[in-house]
Amino acid sequence: MVFPDGDVGAGRVMPVTSPPRRSATVRRMGGRYISLFWRLLVPNVTVLAVACVVLIIEPANGRIPALVGGLLVMSAVNVVLVRRATTPLARMTTLMRDIDPMRPGHRLPLPRPRSELTLLADAFNDMLDRLETERRESSMRALSEREGERRRVAAELHDQIGQTLTALGLHVDRLLAGTPPEMRDEVREVRDGVLASVEDVRRLARELRPEALDTLGLVPALTNLSERMTRRTGIQIRRTLDRDLPVVGEDAEVVIYRIAQESLTNAVRHGRPETIEMTLRAEADQVVLGVVDDGCGFVANGPSESGIRSMRERALSIGAELRVEPRGAGSGTRVVLEVPVWRR
């Protein structure tokens, strides 16, 4: 299976990090960047140096070496204290830059003892909570609208185009009986083409909105999906699907099905595997979907970037965690989706 660089799951493959960039607002401010450490240290050292110069100009007998030594000691203590005071801020800045909106849940640790930095980190974490909630709700609305559109298109394909083609095929069958022998082969080709189109329309309708998911449930729908994939590609798909699963809700079931569908499609299209393993099981307070193939493995900057991003957005919409990771060097890819079971 092929996946883009930097999109494989949970920090297993890290993108190349670029030097920190200043925001447009900071760039517009102009001027040279001076860290808080030096802003605090330089004035303090300057004050101490001026004090020592004043005392040297009007020296007390034999006290100049002591004054110079005192300056050095006080400067060293000042450096240590200022460094201790500014280190949490530097660490906080690094953590802020490393936060990835596609992998939620990361929060800044609150510096101790309590200070303005603690309040800043707490406010930043609150902002992340609000942003993730808004993003999850927005993604869920978008996915619900997308599934509704899929359902509508699937119904139109099945009820209108499919029935029209079926009626056309029956009409061609009736014409075949009265067709001269020398033209029957051509009419049969037309009939076979119509029948093939009917099957294509039905297949598209099933892929847009699987009937089994609505009527039979998640496990039969995944079983049907894997069987159709095997018939179409010849690739063996081994299934281990627990039927006694906790209730995760209709939206979560749709997400599980779509991520399984996208994972199988990516494996077949890009990985060239011989076998694929698909598992669905209950584990603690979550339902876990796994899709593992023995194909060519991870290839950086592959063509499936949009597919992986779509899977991540679906997972985020239900508060689930998605990991896409290489199974090993050149030995396939593993997709793991962990869907929490919300306790009510």
MIKOL-640399 format. One record per residue (C-alpha): x, y, z; residue number from 1; residue in three letters. Coordinates in steps of 0.25 Angstrom, whole numbers, plus 2048, in hexadecimal, padded with zeros to 3 digits. Layout:
N
ATOM    xx    yy    zz   seq   type
ATOM     X     Y     Z   NUM    ala
...
//
This chain:
344
ATOM    xx    yy    zz   seq   type
ATOM   800   800   800     1    met
ATOM   805   80E   7FD     2    val
ATOM   804   819   806     3    phe
ATOM   80A   828   806     4    pro
ATOM   816   82C   80E     5    asp
ATOM   813   831   81C     6    gly
ATOM   804   82B   81C     7    asp
ATOM   807   81E   821     8    val
ATOM   801   81C   82F     9    gly
ATOM   804   821   83D    10    ala
ATOM   812   826   83B    11    gly
ATOM   818   819   835    12    arg
ATOM   81D   820   829    13    val
ATOM   820   82F   82B    14    met
ATOM   821   839   820    15    pro
ATOM   82E   841   81E    16    val
ATOM   82D   84D   828    17    thr
ATOM   830   85B   822    18    ser
ATOM   836   866   82A    19    pro
ATOM   82B   86E   832    20    pro
ATOM   825   879   82A    21    arg
ATOM   820   886   830    22    arg
ATOM   811   889   82D    23    ser
ATOM   80D   894   823    24    ala
ATOM   80A   89E   82F    25    thr
ATOM   817   89C   835    26    val
ATOM   81E   89E   828    27    arg
ATOM   816   8AB   826    28    arg
ATOM   81B   8B0   833    29    met
ATOM   829   8B0   82D    30    gly
ATOM   836   8B1   835    31    gly
ATOM   83F   8A7   83B    32    arg
ATOM   83A   89C   843    33    tyr
ATOM   83F   89C   852    34    ile
ATOM   83B   891   85B    35    ser
ATOM   835   894   869    36    leu
ATOM   842   88E   86F    37    phe
ATOM   84B   899   86A    38    trp
ATOM   840   8A4   86C    39    arg
ATOM   841   8A0   87B    40    leu
ATOM   84F   89D   87C    41    leu
ATOM   856   8A9   875    42    val
ATOM   84F   8B4   87E    43    pro
ATOM   852   8AC   88B    44    asn
ATOM   861   8AA   887    45    val
ATOM   862   8B9   882    46    thr
ATOM   85C   8BE   890    47    val
ATOM   867   8B6   897    48    leu
ATOM   872   8BA   88E    49    ala
ATOM   86E   8C9   890    50    val
ATOM   86E   8C7   89F    51    ala
ATOM   87C   8C1   89F    52    cys
ATOM   881   8CC   896    53    val
ATOM   87C   8D6   8A0    54    val
ATOM   882   8CF   8AB    55    leu
ATOM   890   8CD   8A4    56    ile
ATOM   890   8DC   8A0    57    ile
ATOM   88E   8DF   8AF    58    glu
ATOM   895   8D3   8B5    59    pro
ATOM   896   8CF   8C3    60    ala
ATOM   8A4   8CA   8C7    61    asn
ATOM   8A7   8BC   8C3    62    gly
ATOM   899   8B9   8BF    63    arg
ATOM   89A   8B9   8B0    64    ile
ATOM   89D   8AA   8AE    65    pro
ATOM   891   8A7   8B7    66    ala
ATOM   888   8B0   8AF    67    leu
ATOM   88C   8A9   8A2    68    val
ATOM   88A   89B   8A8    69    gly
ATOM   87D   89F   8AD    70    gly
ATOM   879   8A4   89F    71    leu
ATOM   87D   897   899    72    leu
ATOM   875   88F   8A4    73    val
ATOM   869   898   8A3    74    met
ATOM   869   897   894    75    ser
ATOM   86A   887   894    76    ala
ATOM   85F   887   89E    77    val
ATOM   857   890   895    78    asn
ATOM   859   887   889    79    val
ATOM   854   87B   890    80    val
ATOM   848   882   895    81    leu
ATOM   844   888   888    82    val
ATOM   847   87B   881    83    arg
ATOM   83E   873   88B    84    arg
ATOM   833   87E   889    85    ala
ATOM   833   87D   87A    86    thr
ATOM   835   86F   877    87    thr
ATOM   826   86B   879    88    pro
ATOM   823   876   86F    89    leu
ATOM   82C   870   864    90    ala
ATOM   827   862   867    91    arg
ATOM   819   867   865    92    met
ATOM   81C   86E   858    93    thr
ATOM   822   861   853    94    thr
ATOM   816   859   857    95    leu
ATOM   80C   863   851    96    met
ATOM   814   861   843    97    arg
ATOM   813   852   844    98    asp
ATOM   804   851   846    99    ile
ATOM   7FD   84A   83A   100    asp
ATOM   7EE   84D   838   101    pro
ATOM   7ED   840   831   102    met
ATOM   7F1   839   83E   103    arg
ATOM   7E9   83F   849   104    pro
ATOM   7EB   83D   858   105    gly
ATOM   7F8   843   85A   106    his
ATOM   7F9   84D   865   107    arg
ATOM   803   856   86B   108    leu
ATOM   808   852   879   109    pro
ATOM   805   85D   883   110    leu
ATOM   812   863   889   111    pro
ATOM   815   862   898   112    arg
ATOM   815   86A   8A0   113    pro
ATOM   809   872   89C   114    arg
ATOM   80C   87E   894   115    ser
ATOM   808   886   888   116    glu
ATOM   80D   87B   87F   117    leu
ATOM   804   871   886   118    thr
ATOM   7F8   87A   883   119    leu
ATOM   7FD   87C   875   120    leu
ATOM   7FE   86D   873   121    ala
ATOM   7F0   86A   879   122    asp
ATOM   7EA   875   870   123    ala
ATOM   7F1   86E   864   124    phe
ATOM   7EC   861   868   125    asn
ATOM   7DE   866   869   126    asp
ATOM   7DF   86C   85B   127    met
ATOM   7E3   85E   856   128    leu
ATOM   7D7   858   85D   129    asp
ATOM   7CE   862   856   130    arg
ATOM   7D4   860   848   131    leu
ATOM   7D4   851   849   132    glu
ATOM   7C5   851   84D   133    thr
ATOM   7C2   85B   842   134    glu
ATOM   7CA   853   838   135    arg
ATOM   7C3   846   83C   136    arg
ATOM   7B5   84B   83B   137    glu
ATOM   7B8   852   82D   138    ser
ATOM   7BE   845   828   139    ser
ATOM   7B2   83D   82D   140    met
ATOM   7A9   847   826   141    arg
ATOM   7B1   846   819   142    ala
ATOM   7B1   837   81A   143    leu
ATOM   7A2   836   81D   144    ser
ATOM   79F   83E   811   145    glu
ATOM   7A9   836   808   146    arg
ATOM   7A2   829   80C   147    glu
ATOM   795   82F   80A   148    gly
ATOM   799   833   7FC   149    glu
ATOM   79F   825   7FA   150    arg
ATOM   792   81F   7FE   151    arg
ATOM   78A   828   7F5   152    arg
ATOM   793   825   7E9   153    val
ATOM   793   816   7EC   154    ala
ATOM   783   816   7EC   155    ala
ATOM   783   81D   7DF   156    glu
ATOM   78C   814   7D8   157    leu
ATOM   785   808   7DD   158    his
ATOM   776   80D   7DC   159    asp
ATOM   778   815   7CF   160    gln
ATOM   784   812   7C7   161    ile
ATOM   784   803   7CB   162    gly
ATOM   775   801   7C8   163    gln
ATOM   776   808   7BB   164    thr
ATOM   782   7FF   7B6   165    leu
ATOM   77B   7F3   7BB   166    thr
ATOM   76E   7F7   7B3   167    ala
ATOM   777   7F9   7A7   168    leu
ATOM   77E   7EC   7A8   169    gly
ATOM   770   7E5   7A9   170    leu
ATOM   76C   7ED   79C   171    his
ATOM   779   7E8   795   172    val
ATOM   775   7DA   799   173    asp
ATOM   768   7DB   793   174    arg
ATOM   76E   7E1   786   175    leu
ATOM   778   7D6   785   176    leu
ATOM   76C   7CC   783   177    ala
ATOM   768   7D3   776   178    gly
ATOM   776   7D7   771   179    thr
ATOM   77B   7D0   764   180    pro
ATOM   786   7C6   767   181    pro
ATOM   791   7CE   760   182    glu
ATOM   78F   7D9   76A   183    met
ATOM   78D   7D1   777   184    arg
ATOM   79B   7D2   77B   185    asp
ATOM   79B   7E1   77B   186    glu
ATOM   78E   7E2   783   187    val
ATOM   794   7D8   78D   188    arg
ATOM   7A0   7E1   78F   189    glu
ATOM   797   7EC   791   190    val
ATOM   78F   7E4   79C   191    arg
ATOM   79C   7E0   7A2   192    asp
ATOM   7A1   7EE   7A3   193    gly
ATOM   794   7F2   7A9   194    val
ATOM   795   7E7   7B4   195    leu
ATOM   7A3   7EB   7B7   196    ala
ATOM   79F   7F9   7B9   197    ser
ATOM   794   7F5   7C2   198    val
ATOM   79E   7ED   7CB   199    glu
ATOM   7A8   7F9   7CB   200    asp
ATOM   79C   802   7CF   201    val
ATOM   799   7F9   7DB   202    arg
ATOM   7A7   7F8   7DF   203    arg
ATOM   7A9   807   7DF   204    leu
ATOM   79C   808   7E7   205    ala
ATOM   7A1   7FD   7F1   206    arg
ATOM   7AE   805   7F3   207    glu
ATOM   7A8   812   7F5   208    leu
ATOM   79E   80D   800   209    arg
ATOM   79F   7FE   803   210    pro
ATOM   791   7F8   806   211    glu
ATOM   797   7EE   810   212    ala
ATOM   79C   7F9   819   213    leu
ATOM   78E   7FF   81A   214    asp
ATOM   786   7F2   81A   215    thr
ATOM   790   7E7   821   216    leu
ATOM   79A   7EF   829   217    gly
ATOM   7A9   7F2   829   218    leu
ATOM   7AF   7E4   829   219    val
ATOM   7A6   7DE   81D   220    pro
ATOM   7AA   7EB   815   221    ala
ATOM   7B9   7E9   817   222    leu
ATOM   7B7   7DA   814   223    thr
ATOM   7B0   7DE   807   224    asn
ATOM   7BA   7E9   804   225    leu
ATOM   7C6   7DF   805   226    ser
ATOM   7BF   7D4   7FD   227    glu
ATOM   7BC   7DE   7F2   228    arg
ATOM   7CA   7E3   7F2   229    met
ATOM   7D0   7D5   7F1   230    thr
ATOM   7C6   7D1   7E5   231    arg
ATOM   7CB   7DE   7DE   232    arg
ATOM   7DA   7DD   7E0   233    thr
ATOM   7DD   7CF   7E4   234    gly
ATOM   7E4   7D3   7F1   235    ile
ATOM   7E2   7CB   7FD   236    gln
ATOM   7DC   7D2   809   237    ile
ATOM   7DC   7CB   816   238    arg
ATOM   7D1   7D0   820   239    arg
ATOM   7D0   7D0   82F   240    thr
ATOM   7C4   7D8   832   241    leu
ATOM   7BE   7D7   840   242    asp
ATOM   7AF   7D8   840   243    arg
ATOM   7AD   7DB   84F   244    asp
ATOM   7B1   7E9   84E   245    leu
ATOM   7AD   7F5   857   246    pro
ATOM   7A4   7FF   851   247    val
ATOM   7AC   80B   84B   248    val
ATOM   7A1   812   843   249    gly
ATOM   79D   813   835   250    glu
ATOM   7A7   81E   831   251    asp
ATOM   7B2   816   837   252    ala
ATOM   7AE   809   82F   253    glu
ATOM   7AE   811   822   254    val
ATOM   7BC   817   825   255    val
ATOM   7C1   809   829   256    ile
ATOM   7BB   803   81B   257    tyr
ATOM   7C1   80F   813   258    arg
ATOM   7CF   80E   819   259    ile
ATOM   7CF   7FF   817   260    ala
ATOM   7CB   801   808   261    gln
ATOM   7D5   80C   806   262    glu
ATOM   7E0   803   80C   263    ser
ATOM   7DD   7F7   804   264    leu
ATOM   7DC   800   7F7   265    thr
ATOM   7EA   806   7FA   266    asn
ATOM   7F0   7F8   7FD   267    ala
ATOM   7EB   7F2   7F0   268    val
ATOM   7ED   7FE   7E7   269    arg
ATOM   7FB   802   7ED   270    his
ATOM   801   7F7   7F5   271    gly
ATOM   7FF   7EB   7EC   272    arg
ATOM   7FD   7E1   7F7   273    pro
ATOM   7FB   7D2   7F7   274    glu
ATOM   7F2   7D2   804   275    thr
ATOM   7EB   7DC   80C   276    ile
ATOM   7E7   7DA   81B   277    glu
ATOM   7DB   7E2   820   278    met
ATOM   7D7   7E1   82F   279    thr
ATOM   7CC   7E8   837   280    leu
ATOM   7CC   7E5   846   281    arg
ATOM   7C8   7EB   854   282    ala
ATOM   7D4   7F0   85C   283    glu
ATOM   7D2   7F6   86A   284    ala
ATOM   7C9   803   867   285    asp
ATOM   7CB   803   858   286    gln
ATOM   7C8   7FC   84B   287    val
ATOM   7D5   7F9   843   288    val
ATOM   7D5   7F7   834   289    leu
ATOM   7E2   7F2   82E   290    gly
ATOM   7E6   7F0   81F   291    val
ATOM   7F4   7EA   81C   292    val
ATOM   7F9   7E7   80F   293    asp
ATOM   806   7E0   80A   294    asp
ATOM   808   7E9   7FE   295    gly
ATOM   814   7F1   7FA   296    cys
ATOM   813   7FA   807   297    gly
ATOM   815   809   809   298    phe
ATOM   819   812   7FE   299    val
ATOM   81C   820   801   300    ala
ATOM   814   82B   7F9   301    asn
ATOM   80B   820   7F4   302    gly
ATOM   7FD   823   7EC   303    pro
ATOM   7F4   81F   7F8   304    ser
ATOM   7F6   82C   800   305    glu
ATOM   7E8   831   7FE   306    ser
ATOM   7E2   823   802   307    gly
ATOM   7EA   824   80F   308    ile
ATOM   7E6   832   812   309    arg
ATOM   7D8   82E   810   310    ser
ATOM   7D9   822   81A   311    met
ATOM   7DF   82B   824   312    arg
ATOM   7D4   835   823   313    glu
ATOM   7CA   82A   824   314    arg
ATOM   7D1   825   831   315    ala
ATOM   7D2   833   837   316    leu
ATOM   7C3   835   835   317    ser
ATOM   7BF   82A   83F   318    ile
ATOM   7CB   82C   848   319    gly
ATOM   7D2   820   843   320    ala
ATOM   7E1   81E   842   321    glu
ATOM   7E7   819   834   322    leu
ATOM   7F5   813   832   323    arg
ATOM   7FB   810   825   324    val
ATOM   808   80A   826   325    glu
ATOM   812   801   81E   326    pro
ATOM   811   7F3   822   327    arg
ATOM   820   7F1   81F   328    gly
ATOM   82A   7F5   815   329    ala
ATOM   823   7F1   807   330    gly
ATOM   819   7E8   80E   331    ser
ATOM   80C   7EF   80E   332    gly
ATOM   804   7F9   816   333    thr
ATOM   7FC   7F9   822   334    arg
ATOM   7EF   802   824   335    val
ATOM   7E9   802   833   336    val
ATOM   7DD   80A   836   337    leu
ATOM   7D9   80B   845   338    glu
ATOM   7CB   810   847   339    val
ATOM   7C8   813   856   340    pro
ATOM   7BB   80E   85C   341    val
ATOM   7B4   81A   863   342    trp
ATOM   7AE   816   870   343    arg
ATOM   7A1   81D   873   344    arg
//
